[in-house]
Amino acid sequence: MIDYHLHTSRCCHATGTMKEYLAEAEKKQLREIGFADHFPLGLLGFKPRNQVTMNPEEIEDYIRQVLELNVSSQTVNVKLGIEIDYLPGTEEKLKSLLADFSFDYIIGSIHFIGKWDFTHPVYADDYKNQDLDELYRRYFKLVQDACKSGLFDIIGHLDVVKKFGYRPAANLDSLRIETARLLRETNTCLELNTAGRDAPVGEFYPDQRFLEICLSSGVQVTMGSDAHSPEQVGRHFQDALALLKNTGYRELTVFKQRQKSCISI
């Protein structure tokens, strides 16, 4: 099995060494893992209120250590990934920056609406002041624009806007259908992210209904635990695999040098 969403202590909100993450993957008999730590927002000219990404000067060491870990690993393939915040208006800058790196895959994620880090527990109460129907529309518009940018191989935690359990009154299917259509049209993979099970919302990102819509639209899927500590590697994966199978998925997408292939579930 694969886990393509592992962080490192460089992002300032994760713990443990990379070797400890690998050891946990070996213990759980994963066949492949990928580190996908947070790309330095400083390189995009963005400074959040809390530091949640590595510093610009750390990225070269991050890449070197992932590659060295892969060489040293005897049983688990270690892929070089990165998680990058989609920030409207930075597309050309990001495209230029990425030309200098050779990642196996790039996860595009939405954590910010304006300057609000809506996934950060410190700012969760800000949901109480939001029009939730409008908030969800804004969030999924950003996801759709991230797909259209062509910068990302995977969209991370597809419906993470539900993280703290705030739900809109409106039915979400139109937003889900349009998002799934754009995922397919742009050949962007979705991630079944198991971290949501341990968040206040208590369910995976995305939920089963969204997975069903993505499957019917022909969207490919991969998996990630969003581990911020070694023991979280591969968390809830048996339940996640059961969900994928029950939904109708039979394959997972894997990446090498940004090229896709598939493995059976």
N, C-alpha and C positions, 0 to 999 in steps of 0.2 A: 504494500500500500504506500501511498505518497502523502507527504505533508509539505506543501509549498509555501507556508506562511509562518516562518520563524523569525523572531526578532533577536536583537542583541542588546547588551547594556549600553551601547552607544546612543540609543534613542532616549536615554535618561528616564525611561519608565519601564524598563525590563531588567531582569536579574539573571545571574548565572553566566557561565562561560560557554563558548560555542562548542567546546569538547563535551560539556555536560549535556547540551541539547543532542549532540550526536549519540552519546551514550544512551540517552533515553530512547532515541529512535532505534538503536540496536536492540535494546531490551524489549521493545514492542514489535520487533521484527518488521520494521518498515523497509521497503526496498529502495526508497528515494526520498530525500528531503531537500528543501530549498530554503536558504536564508533570504528573507525579503525585508530587510530593515528599512527604516524610513529615510528616504533621500533627503539631503540637506535642503531645507526650505530657504536657508540663507543664499544658496546659489540662484534661487528664483526671486530674490529680493523681498522675501516675505518673512516677517518676524512675528510669530504668535505670542500671545501673552505668557504661555508656558512653553518651555523647550520640550519638544516632542519628536525631534529628529536629530540625527547625528550632525556634527559640525562639518562644514565644508572640507576642512583639512583631514577629516577622518576617513573619507570615502576610499582613498587608495589603500589604506591599511585594511579596511573592511573587505575589499575585493581580494587582496592578497591572502588574508586569513581564510576566506571561504575556499579559495583555490587550493591552498595548502591542506586544508582539512579534507578536501575531496581526494587528494593524492594519498593522504595517510589512511583514509578509511578503507577497511578491508571488506566490509559487507554492505554498506549503504552508499548509494550514489548521492553526492552532495552537489546541488545545483546553485548557481549564482543568480539570485534574483534581487529585486529591489521593489519597494513600495513607494509610489510617488503620488503626492496629492495633486489632483487636478485643480488648477487655479486659473480661471478664465483670464485671458490676456497674456499668459506666459507661454503659450504653445510654441512659438518660434524660438524663444530662449531655451526652452526645454529640449526641443528637437536638436538644436545646436549642441547643447551639453551632452546629450545622449550619444552623439556621434563619436565621442571620445571613449565610450565604454562598450564592453562586449558582454552584456548580461544574457543569461539563458532565457529569462522572461522578465517582463515588467508588469507589476500590478498597479493599476490605476485605482485610486480610492478617493472618496469624498469625505473629508473630516470637517471642512470649513464652509460655512455659508456666510459670505462676507468675512468678518474677522472672528465670528463666533465658532469656536470649536465645539460643535454640538455633540460630539462623542465623549468629551471630557467630563468625568463625574463632578468636577468643581463647578461646571456651568450647567448642570442638568436642570436646575430650577428655572433656567431661562425658558424652558419649554412652556411653562405656565403662562408666559406672556405672549405666546405665539398663536396665530390663526393656524391650526394644525392642517387644515385642508390646503391652505396656501403654502405652508412649510413643506409638505410632501410634494406638491407640484414643483416648488423650487428645487428641492433635492433631486427629484428624478429628471428634471431638465438638466441639471449638472451632470448626472450620470450619462444621459443621452449625449450631451455635448462632449463628454470624455470619450465615449465610443467614437463619435464622428471625428475627433481629433486625429485618430489613427496612431496615437502615441503608445497605446497600451495593448498588451496581449491578453490580459485578464482584468476584469473588474472585481475588486475586492468587496467583501461583505455587502452584497448588492442592495439590501434594504436596511442598512445599519441605522437609518434615521429612527427606527422603532426601538432602539437600544434600551431606553429608559421606560418603555411601556406606554408612551404617549401615542395615541392612534387618532387618525382623522375620522370624522363622521362619514365622509364620502367613501364610496366603493372605490377600491384601488385598481380594479382590473384594467381600466383604460390605460392607466400609467404603466402597469405591468406589461400589457400587450405591446404598447409602443416601445417600451424599453427592450423587451425581448426581440422585437422586430429589428431594432437598431443593432443589438448585439449580433444577431445573425448576419445582417447586411454588411457589417463592418468586420466580420469574422473574429469577433472578440469573445473570449471564453468567460464564462461566469465561474465564480468560486463558491463552492459550498463551504461556508466558514462556520466552524463549530463553536466559536467563542460566544455566540449569542446565547447558548444554553446556560452559560454562567453569568450572563448579564441580567439586569432586572426583567427584561422581556421574557427570558426563559425559553427561547427557541432559536433554532439555527437561522443564519442569514444565507439565502432567503428561506422563506417558509415553503411548505409543500405546494400551496396554490401557485406561487410564483415559479417554483420548479416545474410544475406541470405545464404552465404556459411557455416556459423556456424550452422544454422538451418538444412540445408541439410546434414550436417555431424553428426547431433544428439547432438550438444553441448548445454548444459543447460545454462540458463541466470539468472542473478540477477540484481539488480539496485542500483546505488549509485550516490549521488549528488556531492561527493567530497567537501562537505561544509567546508569552512574555516571561516565562520561567521554564526551566527544563521539564518539570513534571507535567506541563501542559501540552507537550508534544504528543500529537495523535489523540488528543482528548475527545471522547465521545465518538470515536470513529466507527465503532461497530454500529451504533445507532444511525450515524450518518450514512453508512453504506446501505443499511436496511431501508432508509428513507429513499435513497437514490434508486434502489432496486424496485421498491414499491411504486415509485413514480414512473418507472419504465426505462431509466437509464441503464445501459449495459456496458458503457466504456467511460474511462477517465482520460482526460487529455494531459499529456506530459510534454515538456519542452526541452530543447537543446539548441542553444544559440538562436533562440527566438523562432525555431521551427517546431511545428506540432507533430506529434504522433499519438497513438491511442493504445491503451492497455485495457484488458477486460477487467471488470469489477469482480 
